[in-house]
Amino acid sequence: MNVTAVPDIPEVRAGDDLAGMITERVDLRPDDIVCVASTVVSKAEGRAYDLDDFPAGPRATEIANRLGDLAGEEKDPRFAQAVLEESTDLLMDAPFLLTETRFGHVCVNAGIDRSNVPDNDILLLPKRPSESLSLIHISERA
């Protein structure tokens, strides 16, 4: 088995053609398996939001305060609100938020990413991951 990263991928933006970006840079064979990180799918789908889009309700404020007390640092209640809105169930709320997503995945913080976006932004998981992957259609371009 060989694992190869796709070279020279530019910063992915909303509306980008991921399949095209990949097939332009890698010579794929019919039996190749392509793994695509949810982060780039989310970026291409325009799933980056400003935290100000998630005004904190009382429950989110309570959760952020409790997590802040445990961590010894202030936690943003808007982030807790985004996690609540992206989850169907909050399985655990301390010492971190363990959630179930709309598509049945159990993950921390509803899979919301703060590390691959600028400043006050957050990156939500793809809305329908299985559908997103079928829309990429890499196999038809190889």
PyMOL commands that set and color helices and strands:
alter all, ss='L'
color gray80, all
select helices_A, chain A and resi 18-23+38-44+51-53+58-71+77-85+109-111+129-136
alter helices_A, ss='H'
color red, helices_A
select strands_A, chain A and resi 48-50+87-92+98-101+106-108+121-123
alter strands_A, ss='S'
color yellow, strands_A
deselect
rebuild
show_as cartoon
